Amino acid sequence: MISELLTKFYELAFERFGPQHWWPGETQFEIITGAILTQNTSWANVEKAIANLKSGDLLAPEKLHHFDLSQLAELIRPAGYYNIKAKRLKNFVNWLFDNYNGKLTNLESVDTDRLRAELLTIKGVGPETADSILLYAFDRPVFVVDAYTARIAFRHGLIEQDADYEQLQELFQSNLLQDTQLFNEYHALLVRVGKEFCKPKANCSACPLGKLPHSVIAEFL
């Protein structure tokens, strides 16, 4: 059964790597900022951008709401695509003030499906970013999908190569316990497997999932 196989994925990866301690951040807004800035860049670069915001005492919605966009872009320059990401961060903050009085605490009572739908209306916030915010900042049981998740699921014959984000998410959410901590750890472990072993040229012999069934792996070797 798929649920048993997905459980085995988790167990083997966790046995190899242990807890990943995701998502780093001292506050909800820091986590949200990281989720927006991490698009198309490494976490090391995001940390530099966040450090700049902290140095300027700007890592709060009320501080960024009226902060100059060009100055914000310069501060987050290490994260790459800094002009675009500055606008995205501002878009989130403006949405928060326009709809929830600028307070993250006002989001706590919003139903998960409704909150996800609202986050997706923010320009620059796609499904992966919205779900990262829901899971890591608000502890909602929403499985985050990324390119590593897709590659691993496809190579193990769990889903078709052209599966979209929602289909991949449903694969995991419908076959695992609806548990925030499980989803948190599972996503982090899949990223670790993807970065170290399930690359475009796979290294199955050393991978903790290497002995599990594969359906199309030969195509990539």
Secondary structure, 3 states (H helix, E strand, C coil): CHHHHHHHHHHHHHHHHCCCCCCCCCCHHHHHHHHHHCCCCCHHHHHHHHHHHHHCCCCCHHHHCCCCHHHHHHHCHHHCCHHHHHHHHHHHHHHHHHHHCCCHHHHCCCCHHHHHHHHCCCCCCCHHHHHHHHHHHHCCCCCCCCHHHHHHHHHCCCCCCCCCHHHHHHHHHCCCCCCHHHHHHHHHHHHHHHHHCCCCCCCCCCCCCCCCCCCCHHHHC
